[in-house]
């Protein structure tokens, strides 16, 4: 099955046109799709007519999937699906103090999915079911942290190489009243160590590996480490390295957590409906 590729920005993002994900796809075509994804960090498959089972099946063509280990955030009967939404099971807008809504609002910070796990995610794939209007916000923004690393000067590269960062899910949620998880679920994701500069196993490119889950730099004064983390996030998310996806119903977007940060952009979630379903490609081993 042939497809076309359209570059979305000079540094990140490609749209794959002419591929129907509801139809069988050969191994040869999948290999070509994977190359486009890895090379461009973000791959967009516009306006696909697939259901959750087809979404899961297509995701598995890229590797094993993570199961969502927080029951409040997983779809009933489909633990492979994380519901990024402000809607309940009947597609009504959640009440404002719903703990799940608070957790999803936390995803408006720049982050890499599952960086708070010892074996972090390889990639993630979002599928749009209900989206805000064209002027209502709710885009998802992505940053190429490999291109951002390459743009650092030699002095900053030398400073960053070899440093270790502590990632902690509850650090990223420190400013909300987190009530969505059981104690057992909290205990299952203790703080973990990752390199500040991560080498991509397929491309060999180095990427800055920080985000909202990054709490501190090991062996560095806390405030000094925070200053470096914040500098690197700000550097990596400037417009030269980013792409913001404006959702249409059916869009499916795949990104590489090994070299990208992303965030859900704000919208009026007390009034406007939004439902996206995410699968997560499991990592293949620890980063250290």
Secondary structure by P-SEA (a helix, b strand, c coil): ccbbbbbccccbbbbbccccccccccaaaaaaaaaaaaaacbbbbccccccaaaaaaaaaccccccccccccccccccccccccccccccccccccccaaaaaaaaccccccccccccccccbbbbbbcccccccccbbbbbbcaaaaaaaccaaaaaacccbbbbbbccccccccccccccaaaaaaccccccccccccccccbbbbbbcccccccccccaaaaaaaaaaaaaaaacccccccccccccbbbbbbcccbbbbbbbcccccbbbbbbbbbbbbccccc
